[in-house]
Amino acid sequence: MVDNGSNDSSVREAAERFPQVRFIFLARNTGFAHACNRGAELARGKVILFLNQDAEIIEEGFHKVLNFLLGDGRRGIAAGRIIYPDGRVQETIRRFLSYTNALFGRRTFLTRIFPNNRLTRHYLYQDIDLNKTQQVDVCTGMFLMVRTETFRRLSGFDEGFFFYVEDFDFCKRAKTAGWEVWYVAHTSASHHMGENIPHLKRLYVKMHHYKGIYRYLVKHKRPGPILKALLWLGMGLAIVGHLSLYKLLR
């Protein structure tokens, strides 16, 4: 377990309750990608599972995903079905980011105005049968099972992504290198979404989300100077829009 600079008693209490767990204490919050890489450096198994601290493993489904991943050497990444505590299915698979679908995320302004639109449904894989195991573009990082060989060959997560979108980048690099990314139709975790992020810090998190989208598009789409500047402007306006909306709702 990697602690990213906690300033309360939670880590001390966890260490006392679970003496069999190895803890890595970072002096400050170095970002999700960096912290995951530090933990993965010490991993000795054939598979590494990246799991958010607000998620609970569902053991039967977890083992089905694990066995599926190890069933074929071409499979590099897998994730199972993730549910909310009330049983609803959470949308945790994505198609790769593009200039268009970056505007139609799960909670973006355009999706709120035009719910159930074709672009959002395509981006969030709402157009597939989730009862079927199948290859996908991206499994998001709250439950990301990775073959250790895959992770090491790709040198882990890109630490230029502080928080969010590092999973998109990793899956993109994995598929480019010839590894398969799979959604496995078994419920493997329950996600108490957002309980690890205090309300006042969500704007800070959203800022890093937009910065991650910008970094991904520049890295993988390689826009020219004008489009790159427009992207930077668009991400900035999105952050300002969230700040303004937050102030209105306070």
C-alpha positions in Angstrom: 0.0 0.0 0.0 1.4 3.4 -1.0 0.5 6.4 1.1 0.6 9.6 -0.9 1.5 12.0 1.9 -1.5 11.5 4.3 -1.7 14.0 7.1 -4.1 12.2 9.4 -3.9 9.0 11.5 -5.4 6.7 8.9 -2.1 5.1 7.7 -0.8 4.5 11.3 -4.1 2.8 12.1 -4.0 0.7 8.9 -0.4 -0.4 9.7 -1.4 -1.5 13.1 -4.5 -3.4 11.9 -2.7 -5.1 8.9 0.9 -5.9 10.0 1.3 -8.3 7.0 0.9 -5.4 4.5 4.0 -3.6 3.3 3.5 0.2 3.4 5.4 2.8 1.4 5.2 6.3 2.9 5.7 9.2 0.6 6.5 12.6 2.2 4.1 14.5 -0.1 1.4 13.9 -2.7 3.5 13.0 -5.8 0.5 12.0 -7.9 -1.3 8.8 -8.7 1.0 7.6 -11.5 4.2 8.2 -9.5 2.8 6.4 -6.4 1.6 3.4 -8.4 5.0 3.1 -10.0 6.8 3.1 -6.6 4.5 0.3 -5.4 4.9 -1.7 -8.7 8.6 -1.6 -8.4 8.4 -3.9 -5.4 5.8 -6.3 -6.8 6.9 -9.9 -7.3 3.8 -11.6 -8.7 2.8 -12.3 -12.3 0.0 -9.7 -12.1 -0.3 -6.2 -10.6 -3.7 -4.9 -9.5 -4.1 -1.2 -9.1 -7.1 -0.5 -6.9 -8.5 2.7 -5.5 -8.8 2.9 -1.8 -12.6 3.5 -2.0 -13.2 0.2 -3.7 -14.0 -3.3 -2.3 -12.9 -6.5 -4.0 -15.6 -9.0 -4.9 -13.6 -12.2 -4.6 -15.3 -14.6 -7.0 -15.2 -12.0 -9.8 -11.7 -10.9 -9.0 -10.4 -14.5 -9.5 -12.3 -14.9 -12.8 -10.6 -11.7 -14.1 -7.2 -12.9 -12.9 -7.6 -16.3 -14.5 -8.8 -14.8 -17.7 -5.8 -12.4 -17.9 -3.4 -15.3 -17.3 -5.1 -17.5 -19.8 -3.4 -16.0 -22.9 0.0 -14.4 -23.1 -1.3 -11.7 -25.5 -3.6 -10.3 -22.8 -1.9 -7.5 -21.0 -4.6 -5.6 -19.2 -8.1 -6.6 -17.9 -10.8 -5.3 -15.7 -14.1 -6.8 -14.5 -17.6 -5.3 -14.1 -17.6 -2.6 -11.4 -20.7 -1.8 -9.4 -21.8 0.9 -7.1 -22.8 -0.2 -3.5 -26.5 -0.1 -4.6 -25.8 -2.6 -7.4 -25.8 -0.2 -10.4 -23.1 -0.9 -13.0 -20.5 1.8 -13.1 -19.1 2.9 -16.5 -15.4 2.1 -16.1 -14.4 1.3 -19.7 -13.8 4.0 -22.3 -12.8 4.4 -25.9 -9.6 6.3 -26.5 -9.7 10.1 -26.2 -10.1 12.2 -29.3 -10.7 15.9 -29.9 -14.4 15.2 -30.1 -15.2 12.7 -27.3 -13.1 14.7 -24.9 -16.1 17.1 -24.9 -18.6 14.2 -24.2 -17.4 12.6 -20.9 -19.6 11.3 -18.2 -20.0 14.6 -16.5 -19.0 17.2 -19.1 -21.1 20.2 -19.9 -22.3 19.0 -23.3 -23.3 15.6 -21.9 -25.4 17.3 -19.2 -27.1 19.4 -21.9 -27.5 16.5 -24.4 -27.8 13.3 -22.2 -27.9 10.0 -24.1 -26.3 11.5 -27.2 -24.5 9.2 -29.7 -21.0 10.6 -29.0 -21.3 10.1 -25.2 -22.7 6.6 -25.6 -19.9 5.7 -28.0 -17.2 7.1 -25.7 -18.6 5.4 -22.6 -19.2 2.0 -24.3 -22.9 2.3 -23.7 -23.4 0.8 -27.1 -22.1 -2.7 -26.2 -23.5 -5.7 -24.3 -21.7 -5.6 -20.9 -22.7 -9.2 -20.3 -20.1 -10.3 -22.9 -16.4 -10.4 -22.3 -14.7 -8.4 -25.1 -11.7 -6.3 -26.0 -11.9 -2.6 -25.3 -9.7 0.5 -25.6 -9.4 1.5 -22.0 -10.0 0.0 -18.5 -10.0 2.9 -16.0 -7.5 2.9 -13.1 -9.8 2.4 -10.2 -9.5 -1.4 -10.9 -6.8 -2.1 -13.4 -5.3 -5.6 -13.5 -2.0 -5.7 -15.5 0.4 -8.4 -16.4 3.6 -7.5 -14.7 5.6 -8.2 -17.9 3.4 -5.7 -19.7 3.9 -3.1 -17.0 7.6 -3.4 -16.9 8.1 -3.4 -20.7 6.1 -0.2 -20.9 8.1 1.3 -18.0 4.9 1.8 -16.0 2.7 4.8 -15.9 3.8 8.1 -17.4 4.4 10.2 -14.3 3.7 13.4 -16.3 0.1 12.6 -15.6 -0.5 13.7 -12.0 -4.0 12.4 -11.5 -6.4 11.0 -14.1 -5.8 10.0 -17.8 -2.6 8.0 -17.0 -4.8 4.9 -17.5 -5.8 6.0 -21.0 -2.2 6.7 -21.8 -1.0 3.3 -20.5 -3.7 1.3 -22.3 -2.9 3.2 -25.5 0.8 2.4 -25.2 0.0 -1.2 -24.4 -2.2 -1.7 -27.5 0.3 0.1 -29.7 2.9 -2.4 -28.4 0.7 -5.4 -29.3 -1.0 -6.2 -25.9 -4.7 -6.8 -25.6 -7.0 -4.9 -23.3 -10.1 -6.8 -22.1 -13.3 -6.1 -20.3 -14.3 -9.3 -18.4 -18.1 -9.7 -17.7 -17.8 -10.7 -14.1 -18.4 -8.3 -11.2 -15.1 -7.8 -9.5 -15.4 -4.8 -7.3 -17.8 -2.4 -5.6 -16.8 1.3 -5.9 -17.8 3.8 -3.2 -17.0 6.5 -5.8 -15.7 9.8 -4.5 -15.4 8.9 -0.8 -11.7 9.2 -1.0 -11.9 12.8 -2.3 -13.1 15.6 0.1 -15.7 17.9 -1.6 -13.4 20.9 -1.3 -10.7 19.1 -3.3 -12.8 18.1 -6.2 -12.1 21.3 -8.1 -8.4 20.6 -7.7 -8.9 17.1 -9.0 -10.9 18.3 -11.9 -8.1 20.7 -12.8 -5.7 17.8 -13.0 -8.2 15.9 -15.1 -8.3 18.6 -17.7 -4.5 18.9 -17.7 -4.3 15.1 -18.2 -6.6 15.3 -21.2 -4.5 18.0 -22.7 -1.3 16.0 -22.1 -2.8 12.9 -23.7 -4.1 14.7 -26.8 -0.8 16.4 -27.3 1.2 13.2 -26.8 -0.9 10.9 -29.0 -2.5 13.2 -31.5 0.5 15.5 -32.0 -1.4 18.7 -32.9 0.2 21.6 -34.7 1.0 24.8 -32.9 -2.4 26.5 -33.6 -4.5 23.4 -32.5 -2.2 22.9 -29.5 -2.9 26.5 -28.4 -6.6 26.1 -28.9 -6.5 22.9 -26.8 -4.7 24.7 -24.0 -7.3 27.5 -24.2 -10.2 25.1 -24.2 -8.9 23.2 -21.1 -8.4 26.6 -19.3 -11.9 27.7 -20.1 -13.3 24.3 -18.9 -11.4 24.8 -15.5 -12.7 28.4 -15.2 -16.2 27.1 -16.0 -16.1 24.6 -13.2 -14.8 27.2 -10.8 -17.6 29.6 -11.7 -20.3 26.8 -11.4 -18.9 25.9 -8.0 -19.1 29.4 -6.7 -22.7 29.7 -8.0 -23.8 26.6 -6.2 -22.1 27.4 -2.9 
